[in-house]
Amino acid sequence: MNDAPVLLESRDDRGVVTLTLNRPGAFNALSEDLIAALHAAAERLQADATLRAVVIAGAGKAFCAGHDLRQMQASPSQAYYDELFARCGAMMLALHGLPVPVIARVHGIATAAGCQLVAMCDLAVAASDARFATSGINVGLFCATPGVPLSRNLSRKAAFEMLVTGDFIDAETARERGLVNRVAAPERLDAEVESLVASIVAKPRIALEMGKALFYRQLETGLEDALADAGQTMACNMIDPTAQEGVQAFIEKRKPDWR
């Protein structure tokens, strides 16, 4: 019996938390327990004022192979599937709703709900040999829930092609189409993730928190409302002491002191 936790959590002294999917023997498939563990971690981190960034990684040979199909097949009822996908959606929204940037560290494969998890993260860094697919269609199951964030990352036609073919795309194609931000050689993956994290934690959290919330909020509104919301957000940001210090430091040609 394997008593290892399905989710590992670590934190560095900067407030950067790494959540590692830990079902390597199942390519980190999203079991009920793993979905629950990710959701619980996101809810706990939501209230953590010292949090600066979250990295989501996978143990073993893959990032995440999607839902645990064996577990799903063991309970073939509409009620069970409704509840499972609702729980998974709530988990994805909880991670997406964290006030700090969430970064996917992708290696191996990210398929179906694993690809959805990448698309739900704010940022993604992939190993050059990583591959991505919404492959449910290959077993007769259209990847409807992965299609929601996928269509918000890629162009419509590129997203729809992935959904209807189930074909893999490589890391560089994923970068070109907007699913990932950066691609690195496998041995450089952690260094590339760290480069992105370091750039983020060098900035004041309050500005990032306000900016992230506005970024996603304005996408769901019309142009006029979006500009009004953005202007108000900038005004609130500007009056904050961190921005006041940053602007003054720029004027005085020195580094800002955000302690």
C-alpha positions as CSV (number, residue, x, y, z in Angstrom):
1,M,0.0,0.0,0.0
2,N,1.3,3.4,-1.0
3,D,0.9,5.9,1.9
4,A,2.7,8.8,0.2
5,P,0.7,12.0,0.1
6,V,-0.9,12.7,-3.3
7,L,0.2,16.3,-3.1
8,L,3.6,17.6,-1.8
9,E,4.0,21.2,-0.6
10,S,7.2,23.2,-0.1
11,R,7.9,26.8,0.6
12,D,11.0,28.9,0.4
13,D,12.0,31.9,2.4
14,R,10.5,34.3,-0.2
15,G,7.0,33.0,0.2
16,V,7.1,30.9,-3.0
17,V,5.1,27.7,-2.6
18,T,5.5,24.7,-4.8
19,L,2.7,22.2,-5.1
20,T,3.8,18.9,-6.6
21,L,1.3,16.4,-7.9
22,N,2.6,13.1,-6.4
23,R,1.0,10.2,-8.2
24,P,4.0,9.4,-10.4
25,G,2.9,5.8,-11.0
26,A,-0.3,7.1,-12.6
27,F,1.3,10.0,-14.4
28,N,-0.2,12.3,-11.8
29,A,-3.7,11.7,-12.9
30,L,-6.3,13.7,-11.0
31,S,-7.9,11.3,-8.6
32,E,-10.6,12.4,-6.3
33,D,-8.0,12.6,-3.5
34,L,-5.6,14.7,-5.6
35,I,-8.4,17.1,-6.6
36,A,-9.5,17.5,-3.0
37,A,-5.9,18.1,-1.9
38,L,-5.3,20.8,-4.5
39,H,-8.5,22.5,-3.6
40,A,-7.7,22.5,0.1
41,A,-4.2,23.9,-0.6
42,A,-5.6,26.7,-2.7
43,E,-8.2,27.6,-0.1
44,R,-5.6,27.7,2.6
45,L,-3.1,29.7,0.5
46,Q,-5.8,32.2,-0.4
47,A,-5.6,33.7,3.1
48,D,-1.8,33.6,3.3
49,A,-0.6,37.2,3.3
50,T,3.1,36.1,2.9
51,L,2.5,34.2,-0.3
52,R,4.3,35.6,-3.3
53,A,3.9,33.0,-6.1
54,V,2.8,29.4,-6.5
55,V,4.5,26.8,-8.8
56,I,2.5,23.7,-9.8
57,A,4.7,20.7,-10.7
58,G,4.5,17.0,-11.2
59,A,6.5,14.1,-9.8
60,G,8.0,11.4,-12.0
61,K,7.9,11.3,-15.7
62,A,4.9,13.6,-16.4
63,F,3.1,16.7,-15.4
64,C,-0.4,15.4,-15.4
65,A,-2.3,12.9,-17.5
66,G,-5.8,14.3,-16.8
67,H,-8.5,12.6,-14.9
68,D,-8.1,9.1,-13.4
69,L,-10.1,7.1,-16.0
70,R,-9.9,3.9,-14.0
71,Q,-11.5,5.6,-11.0
72,M,-14.1,7.3,-13.2
73,Q,-15.0,4.0,-14.9
74,A,-15.6,2.3,-11.5
75,S,-18.6,4.6,-10.8
76,P,-20.5,5.0,-14.1
77,S,-23.4,7.2,-13.0
78,Q,-24.5,10.7,-14.1
79,A,-24.7,11.8,-10.5
80,Y,-21.1,10.7,-9.8
81,Y,-19.7,12.4,-13.0
82,D,-21.7,15.6,-12.3
83,E,-20.1,15.8,-8.8
84,L,-16.6,14.9,-10.0
85,F,-16.4,17.5,-12.7
86,A,-18.0,20.1,-10.4
87,R,-15.3,19.4,-7.8
88,C,-12.6,19.6,-10.4
89,G,-13.9,22.8,-11.8
90,A,-14.1,24.3,-8.3
91,M,-10.4,23.3,-7.7
92,M,-9.3,24.8,-10.9
93,L,-11.1,28.1,-10.1
94,A,-9.6,28.1,-6.6
95,L,-6.1,27.9,-8.0
96,H,-6.8,30.4,-10.7
97,G,-8.3,32.8,-8.1
98,L,-5.2,32.9,-5.9
99,P,-4.0,36.6,-5.5
100,V,-0.5,35.8,-6.7
101,P,0.8,34.5,-10.0
102,V,0.4,30.7,-10.4
103,I,3.0,29.0,-12.7
104,A,2.8,25.6,-14.3
105,R,6.2,23.8,-14.4
106,V,5.5,21.3,-17.2
107,H,7.5,18.2,-18.2
108,G,6.5,15.0,-19.9
109,I,2.9,15.1,-20.9
110,A,0.0,17.4,-20.0
111,T,-3.2,15.8,-21.3
112,A,-6.9,16.4,-21.0
113,A,-7.5,17.9,-17.5
114,G,-3.8,18.1,-17.1
115,C,-3.7,20.4,-20.2
116,Q,-6.6,22.2,-18.6
117,L,-4.5,22.7,-15.4
118,V,-1.8,24.3,-17.5
119,A,-4.3,26.6,-19.2
120,M,-5.8,27.7,-15.9
121,C,-2.4,28.8,-14.5
122,D,-1.4,32.4,-15.1
123,L,1.9,31.4,-16.5
124,A,3.6,28.2,-17.8
125,V,7.1,27.1,-18.4
126,A,7.6,23.9,-20.3
127,A,10.5,21.5,-21.0
128,S,11.4,21.4,-24.6
129,D,10.3,17.7,-24.8
130,A,6.9,18.3,-23.1
131,R,3.8,17.5,-25.0
132,F,0.2,18.7,-24.7
133,A,-3.1,17.3,-25.8
134,T,-6.8,17.3,-25.1
135,S,-7.1,13.7,-25.9
136,G,-10.4,12.7,-24.4
137,I,-11.9,12.6,-27.9
138,N,-9.7,9.6,-28.6
139,V,-11.9,7.6,-26.2
140,G,-15.1,9.2,-27.3
141,L,-15.1,11.9,-24.6
142,F,-15.0,15.5,-25.8
143,C,-12.7,17.5,-23.5
144,A,-15.4,20.1,-22.7
145,T,-14.0,21.4,-19.4
146,P,-10.4,21.7,-20.7
147,G,-11.8,23.5,-23.7
148,V,-12.9,26.4,-21.6
149,P,-9.5,27.7,-20.5
150,L,-7.9,26.3,-23.7
151,S,-10.1,28.6,-25.8
152,R,-9.1,31.5,-23.6
153,N,-5.4,30.8,-24.1
154,L,-5.2,29.8,-27.8
155,S,-7.0,31.2,-30.9
156,R,-10.4,29.6,-31.4
157,K,-9.3,27.5,-34.4
158,A,-6.1,26.3,-32.7
159,A,-8.0,25.3,-29.6
160,F,-10.8,23.6,-31.5
161,E,-8.3,21.6,-33.6
162,M,-6.8,20.2,-30.4
163,L,-10.2,19.4,-29.0
164,V,-11.5,17.6,-32.1
165,T,-8.4,15.7,-33.0
166,G,-6.8,14.8,-29.7
167,D,-3.5,15.2,-31.3
168,F,-0.4,16.2,-29.4
169,I,1.4,19.5,-29.9
170,D,5.0,20.0,-28.8
171,A,6.3,22.6,-26.4
172,E,7.4,25.0,-29.0
173,T,4.1,24.9,-30.7
174,A,2.4,25.4,-27.4
175,R,4.5,28.5,-26.9
176,E,3.7,29.8,-30.3
177,R,0.0,29.3,-29.8
178,G,-0.1,30.9,-26.3
179,L,-0.5,27.9,-24.0
180,V,3.0,28.3,-22.4
181,N,5.2,31.4,-21.9
182,R,8.7,29.9,-22.0
183,V,10.4,26.7,-23.2
184,A,13.6,25.4,-21.8
185,A,15.8,22.3,-22.2
186,P,14.8,19.7,-19.7
187,E,18.0,20.2,-17.6
188,R,17.3,24.0,-17.6
189,L,13.6,23.8,-16.7
190,D,14.0,24.6,-13.0
191,A,16.4,27.4,-13.8
192,E,13.9,28.9,-16.2
193,V,11.0,28.6,-13.7
194,E,13.3,30.3,-11.1
195,S,14.1,33.1,-13.5
196,L,10.4,33.9,-13.9
197,V,9.7,33.5,-10.1
198,A,12.6,35.8,-9.3
199,S,11.3,38.5,-11.6
200,I,7.8,38.2,-9.9
201,V,8.9,38.3,-6.3
202,A,11.1,41.4,-7.0
203,K,7.9,43.3,-7.5
204,P,5.5,44.4,-4.7
205,R,2.7,41.9,-4.0
206,I,0.0,44.6,-3.7
207,A,0.5,45.8,-7.3
208,L,0.6,42.2,-8.6
209,E,-2.5,41.3,-6.6
210,M,-4.5,44.3,-7.9
211,G,-3.2,43.8,-11.4
212,K,-4.0,40.1,-11.6
213,A,-7.6,40.6,-10.4
214,L,-8.1,43.5,-12.9
215,F,-6.5,41.5,-15.8
216,Y,-9.0,38.7,-15.6
217,R,-12.0,40.9,-14.6
218,Q,-11.7,43.2,-17.6
219,L,-11.5,40.4,-20.0
220,E,-15.1,39.6,-19.3
221,T,-16.4,43.1,-19.9
222,G,-16.9,45.5,-22.7
223,L,-14.2,48.0,-23.7
224,E,-15.7,51.1,-22.0
225,D,-16.3,49.3,-18.7
226,A,-12.8,47.6,-18.9
227,L,-11.1,51.0,-19.3
228,A,-13.0,52.5,-16.4
229,D,-12.2,49.6,-14.2
230,A,-8.5,49.7,-15.2
231,G,-8.3,53.5,-14.5
232,Q,-9.8,53.0,-11.0
233,T,-7.4,50.1,-10.3
234,M,-4.5,52.2,-11.4
235,A,-5.6,55.1,-9.2
236,C,-5.9,52.8,-6.2
237,N,-2.6,51.3,-7.0
238,M,-0.9,54.7,-7.4
239,I,-2.0,55.9,-4.0
240,D,-0.6,52.9,-2.3
241,P,2.8,53.5,-0.5
242,T,4.6,50.9,-2.6
243,A,3.8,52.8,-5.8
244,Q,4.6,56.1,-4.2
245,E,8.0,54.8,-3.2
246,G,8.6,53.2,-6.6
247,V,7.8,56.4,-8.4
248,Q,9.9,58.5,-6.0
249,A,12.8,56.1,-6.4
250,F,12.5,56.4,-10.2
251,I,12.6,60.2,-10.0
252,E,15.6,60.0,-7.6
253,K,17.4,57.4,-9.8
254,R,17.7,54.8,-7.1
255,K,16.3,51.4,-6.3
256,P,12.9,51.4,-4.5
257,D,12.8,50.3,-0.9
258,W,9.8,48.1,-0.6
259,R,10.6,46.7,2.8
